[in-house]
Amino acid sequence: MFLEVITPDQTLFEGDVVSVKFPGTKGKFETLNNHAAIISSLEKGTLSVKTADGVKDFEINGGIVEVLNNKIIVLA
């Protein structure tokens, strides 16, 4: 899957990932390869990104995520 994490100031992350864990407003959730299409709101918390090199965590203050055709876009 390909992930982009974008803030108003910069792009925090851009690259291939194995999975991503999100702090959704209705609870935490995770996306894996071939996940169903989804748009969800995010709350303040930790965005945990698993890559081939390991896990990277990003603190966000909320936002929106779109998952479509193995591409994930996070506006935080």
C-alpha positions as CSV (number, residue, x, y, z in Angstrom):
1,M,0.0,0.0,0.0
2,F,1.1,3.6,-0.5
3,L,0.6,6.1,2.3
4,E,0.7,9.9,2.3
5,V,0.4,11.8,5.6
6,I,-0.1,15.5,4.9
7,T,-0.4,18.5,7.2
8,P,-0.9,22.2,6.3
9,D,2.8,22.8,6.8
10,Q,4.5,19.7,5.3
11,T,4.3,16.1,4.2
12,L,5.1,14.0,7.2
13,F,5.4,10.6,5.4
14,E,5.2,9.3,1.9
15,G,5.9,5.7,0.9
16,D,5.0,2.1,0.9
17,V,3.6,0.6,4.1
18,V,2.5,-2.9,5.4
19,S,-0.2,-1.5,7.7
20,V,-1.4,1.6,9.4
21,K,-3.3,2.0,12.8
22,F,-5.5,5.1,13.1
23,P,-7.1,6.9,16.1
24,G,-10.6,7.1,14.7
25,T,-13.3,9.2,16.3
26,K,-15.4,6.0,16.9
27,G,-12.3,4.0,18.1
28,K,-9.0,2.8,16.8
29,F,-8.8,0.8,13.6
30,E,-6.2,-0.6,11.2
31,T,-5.9,-0.9,7.5
32,L,-4.0,-3.7,5.6
33,N,-3.4,-4.5,2.0
34,N,-6.6,-4.6,-0.2
35,H,-8.7,-2.9,2.5
36,A,-12.2,-1.9,1.6
37,A,-12.6,1.7,0.5
38,I,-13.3,4.0,3.5
39,I,-13.3,7.6,4.5
40,S,-13.1,8.3,8.3
41,S,-12.5,11.2,10.7
42,L,-9.6,11.0,13.1
43,E,-9.1,12.3,16.6
44,K,-6.0,13.4,18.5
45,G,-3.7,10.4,19.0
46,T,-1.0,8.3,17.5
47,L,-0.8,7.2,13.9
48,S,1.2,4.0,13.8
49,V,2.8,3.2,10.4
50,K,4.4,-0.3,9.9
51,T,6.9,-0.4,7.0
52,A,9.4,-3.0,5.9
53,D,12.0,-1.2,8.0
54,G,9.9,-1.1,11.2
55,V,7.2,1.0,12.9
56,K,7.0,4.8,12.8
57,D,4.6,6.7,15.1
58,F,3.2,10.2,14.4
59,E,1.2,12.3,16.8
60,I,-1.7,14.0,15.1
61,N,-4.4,16.4,16.4
62,G,-7.2,14.9,14.3
63,G,-8.0,14.9,10.6
64,I,-9.4,12.8,7.8
65,V,-8.3,9.5,6.2
66,E,-9.2,8.1,2.8
67,V,-8.4,4.5,1.8
68,L,-9.0,3.6,-1.9
69,N,-7.3,1.0,-4.1
70,N,-4.4,0.4,-1.8
71,K,-3.6,4.2,-1.5
72,I,-4.1,5.9,1.8
73,I,-4.2,9.7,2.2
74,V,-4.2,11.2,5.7
75,L,-5.0,15.0,6.0
76,A,-3.9,15.8,9.6
